[in-house]
């Protein structure tokens, strides 16, 4: 094996790829040859580092220099200065890691300090397209131990003891789920993986699949052994081409190494995994709909019971777990159930990965021990809200979840605390909103999503969500009444109680939770015909503050409909009957004289 | 969604041969319809009725079943895409950062509805679900090119790159 003195790790996650990391890889290869370093330095494409806001990210080891927003033109300088002469290019290093003349460890940076990487342990560390790198970090050791030393009952006991709960949102205890499937008697059973990450604004599972695909394969094989199944299916979104490709590479390599397929580790245990591509239907994240889709039909859910553990895919006992749940399994066997159970809170063990997005400085992927407060996530890890704006609320659980208002920012993040305040853990999308976001508009945004995605099978969801959206639309247009708010609330409970599957049962949550914490905003829309955040166009008017206006006429010249008039050097006026509320005047004014009301 | 595409079907014999290969490959796979549709869309760019008929006959399922599946999933399209397929992400992270304004601007500039294609077949516009590049929000894509951290003012410059 050849020895190299430095490693250049380039993030190959979707975020960094979108901001151009592929080009960097080629450029590094070329420059290393140019400076004669190609035998001494190795360039590796890894999974997500988490700090997507600073992408593309390049880390050079052994120094651990964290280069951010690297451009193609910067590569030569890094090669020449850092790799050839040993001088770190401070200009390009992430500011927070520079301390006077030294660079500090990434683990001491605010973004990483409070994080604990369990599910993401290998993301940004290994090359996901090389099985040997996974094996080098104890990969497939858990599967070996399970197959050669443990009975299926012991495997299930270990998972139960770890306290692991489903990371897809529901939080059902994983070990118990496996136990149900184990006890269902049938000659054929299936293990499925839900990689149909449909929540808008969530990309945790994709990052695991892109950065560490083998951990999911290993866990599925362990699950197969535990419940007595020899076939697995991964149902993955077609929108994730990089993840699909890496999973396929991983499956092929695992088969080549005998870690999937027939007679694994000479134990007589067979296990195979097939990929199935989703086709863009949110409802397919629901377990029965997902299985119907794998069977090749319209992805419509069906009533439960019978539960999938009894009658699932092709009517055989089936377990379905989410990607992140699986990613935790190998560590539980390598480090022990007690170790895993020591992380987190009493009822929520381990860590949770969140995709942090919206109005926050450090957008990206974070993994925190359960019980970390929302404040720590937003203010410390996330670096706060940009542009000096005020934190208003965080949304978790996507279209099924709810908002956590600023007054509850000290809520610990775990399954039960979130449910108790009317939100839910969800799969891990965490969107931060500031004072410029209108909560009625946000509720409307999620309802537009559910109306679009309702499969149409059951009436409460198909028609009920449509009616909810119509009422919300009326309110944002200033045509709502106080009775509308009451009707909205009552309808929410009808839909929750009467819908067939999780999609409909949770669809009203964004409305209910915004009503609970921001009812005053709804009332402002209805009673005062005013949108406090200044978002709902129908309720806005632009006016010029005569005190601040210098009479420069810049706004009047930009106005597309000629609604602004006045005399030079005297305050101008907007004719609200002509104004189309495009906001160009406000952007144009250098004196801040145009205001939204 | 209309049953028949506005653009006449002009599939080649070569495409048909490829489709037959795909159907043969999946003939014995359980739940083959969706994988076959994915590959058929890769071959033709979309799934016109003519292609659906071939798939129904090839797999021995009814056309109703095929059509039902095609129209259920948003990834499958009955209409061809433009030479430049523009997509704007309307995931939550992009939405709270103003991707709604971006899509309005594109609609205005190209006189194009969401889900539509310009009559010359040059541009098509779609609103997509989260593409996962939330760190770059708001995001749009033109074919495989990704544009992030957008403002409304960036739109005309980006569209100008695809004028030919």
Interface residues (C-beta under 8 A of the other chain):
Chain A: X14 X15 X18 X19 X51 X52 X53 X55 X198 X199 X200 X201 X202 X203 X206 X238 X239 X240 X276 X277 X278 X279 X280 X281 X282 X293 X294 X295 X296 X297 X298 X299 X314 X355 X357 X358 X359 X363 X364 X395 X398 X429 X431 X433 X437 X442 X445 X455
Chain B: X30 X31 X32 X33 X34 X35 X37 X38 X65 X68 X69 X72 X73 X74 X75 X76 X90 X91 X92 X93 X94 X95 X96 X97 X128 X129 X130 X131 X132 X133 X134 X135 X136 X137 X139 X146 X148
